[in-house]
Amino acid sequence: TSLSGTAQQLATSVGVGTGALILHLAMMVRGSHVLALGDFTIAFLVAAAIVAASAVVFAFLDADAGAEVSGYAPKSAPRLTRSDGVT
C-alpha cells in the first residue's frame, strides 16, 4: 500500500540522517572538518548498536508469532485431519 511505501521511505530517510549525524558528531569530537576512516568506523558501530537494540523487542515475542501469516505451523502443534484421512 501507499502507507507502507511511505513508511519505508521515511525509515530510509531517518537512517541516512542518523548516519550523517553520527559522522558529523565523530568529526566534531576529533576537532576536524574533514572525514576520516575512523569516523566511519564509529558510525557503523553506532548503527550496529541501534539495530542490535531493536532485537530486544523481538525477544519477547511468542515462539509462534507470525505463524498465521507465514503459513508455518510449529512442530509441536498437532495437525487437524478429517475422519476420512485427508489432511
ChimeraX attribute file (.defattr): number of C-alpha atoms within 10 A of each C-alpha:
attribute: neighborCount
match mode: 1-to-1
recipient: residues
	/A:1	5
	/A:2	7
	/A:3	8
	/A:4	9
	/A:5	10
	/A:6	11
	/A:7	11
	/A:8	12
	/A:9	12
	/A:10	12
	/A:11	12
	/A:12	12
	/A:13	12
	/A:14	12
	/A:15	13
	/A:16	12
	/A:17	12
	/A:18	15
	/A:19	18
	/A:20	14
	/A:21	13
	/A:22	19
	/A:23	21
	/A:24	17
	/A:25	15
	/A:26	20
	/A:27	18
	/A:28	14
	/A:29	10
	/A:30	13
	/A:31	9
	/A:32	11
	/A:33	9
	/A:34	10
	/A:35	14
	/A:36	13
	/A:37	7
	/A:38	13
	/A:39	20
	/A:40	17
	/A:41	13
	/A:42	16
	/A:43	20
	/A:44	15
	/A:45	12
	/A:46	15
	/A:47	16
	/A:48	11
	/A:49	11
	/A:50	11
	/A:51	11
	/A:52	10
	/A:53	11
	/A:54	10
	/A:55	10
	/A:56	10
	/A:57	8
	/A:58	10
	/A:59	9
	/A:60	8
	/A:61	10
	/A:62	8
	/A:63	9
	/A:64	11
	/A:65	10
	/A:66	12
	/A:67	11
	/A:68	9
	/A:69	7
	/A:70	8
	/A:71	8
	/A:72	10
	/A:73	13
	/A:74	11
	/A:75	7
	/A:76	6
	/A:77	8
	/A:78	8
	/A:79	9
	/A:80	9
	/A:81	9
	/A:82	7
	/A:83	7
	/A:84	6
	/A:85	7
	/A:86	7
	/A:87	8
